[in-house]
């Protein structure tokens, strides 16, 4: 007997907010995650010896905490959401301080590790609070200096069945890609070419963390001339970018206009081996076992570097040449790290403009 296949039930998406879970960030400088009624700081073993319950709740509260950061950017820091690509279709939001795109100096924050917007690391956010786990403190300090600030959103690449944006780590159900933000590289490239590049901003400085460094390096690579005429410097933090297959212009530019702070047990500010990042690399002085604390530990050094970049201005007119054929063949044949593999072009190199941006 023929049995008609049963239609799958529509997926029910029940996202819980921090309030639903009974928690909130306190108003202290650290912005610690606490239970609303007891005031108790969140700990992983919140439910005692119930391991499964603790694990499930940890995932829920990590997701809810990360999503809450976007509300804090708007409600506490007065930042304005900008839809990418626009509100008429599935989109993600980036956030800009008032008048950011008309400011003299603009700091652009690019996160990594497939986190929600404005978050350095969800594990640090949950355990240590807003100051160490998010970009909030950077934004406040930049605003005090009179800089415009823009927070990009490179990892909310998909729209779930209910229209809410998600990362690939936070959701595995039916979804559609967000045009212009299908990947972190495409998102940063889209915002650069459609929003930042033609704006009235005089000078731009990027702060790029972890895998966000690859996306920024790719903008430099594919839009070299216009990038170097607008960007005064890049502060990399534990970045996974590489000078692999960059032309001589981008390599020379990174050497002259970028600094890199990394997790290291060496003394803070001491120069350390950089591998192939192409720029001055220094210890952030993170002597803990948690490398995700590095952005908060080197904040003052990063901001001091940005100050100098805006004073000195752009490094321009370094001629661009591409790697010779032998160099490319050697590069393809080596066993690359994951970050290097992502730096390999899948289409012919265009020296002034990224394929797909224009």
C-alpha positions, 0 to 999 in steps of 0.5 A: 500500500502506498503511503504518502510521505508526511510533510515535515513539521515547520521548525519552531525557533524559540530563542531565549533572551537573557531576561528569559533566562533570568540573567543580566549584565550588571552595571559595574565596569566589568559588566558581569553576567549575574542572576537577576534575582539572586545577584549571583555571578553566572558559573558553568555549574549553575545547576550543580551536578546536573551535567547535561542541564549545565551544558545545555544552559551554557549554550543558551546563555552564550547565545543570548549574551552574544545577541544582547551585545547588539542591543547594548551597542544601540541602547547604551552606546547610541550606535545606529544600525545599518542594514547590509545590504538593505532592509528590503531583503534578508540582511544583517546589521552593522553599527556606526556611531552618530555621524561616523561616516562624516567623521575625520577619523573612523575606526572600523572594528572587525571581529573573528572566530565566527562570533556575533556582532561586537563580541570578541569571544562568547566564552570570555563574555559569559565568564568575565563580562562585557569589558573583556569579552566585547568591543564595548570598551574600545568603542567608548575609548574611541568615542572619547577621542572624537573618532567615529566608530563602525562595528562590522558583522562578518559572521552573521551570514545567513537568515533563518526561516523566521528572518533572524540573522544567524552565524553558521555556528549558532544555527543549522536549520533552513536558511538563506544567504545574506547577499553581500555577506555570504562569507566574512570576506564578502561582508567586509569587502561589501561594507568597504566598497559600498559604504566606507570607501565613498564616504566623507571620512578622511582617514580610516583605521581597522582593528582586526581580530583573529580571522577578521584579519584575513578579510581586511588583508583581502581588501588590501589585496584586491583594492590596493590603490583605493585602500591605501589612499583611505586607510591610515593603518591596521591593528591586527590582534591574534590575526590569522592573516598571512602575506602569502601571495600578496604583491610587493605593494601590500606586503610593503604597506603592511610592513609600514602601516600595520602592527600585530599584537599576539598572545605570548608569555613574553613581556608586554610590548616585546617583539616576537616572531611573527611567522608570515604576518608581514608586520611588526608583531608584539606580545600583548602580555597575555600570561593566562591560558585564555588567548581570547582575553588578548584583545582586552589586554592590549587595548591601550597599545592598540589605541595608542597605535591608532592615534599615531596612525591618524596623526601620521596619515596614509602610507601611499605610492608603494608600487604594486607588483604581483608574485612571479609565476615560480612563487605562485607554483611554490605556494600552491605546492606547500602544505598551507595552514587553514588561514593561508588556504583562505588567502589563495585567490580562486579567481585571477587577481585584479589589482584595483577592485575586488571581483564581485564588489563592483 
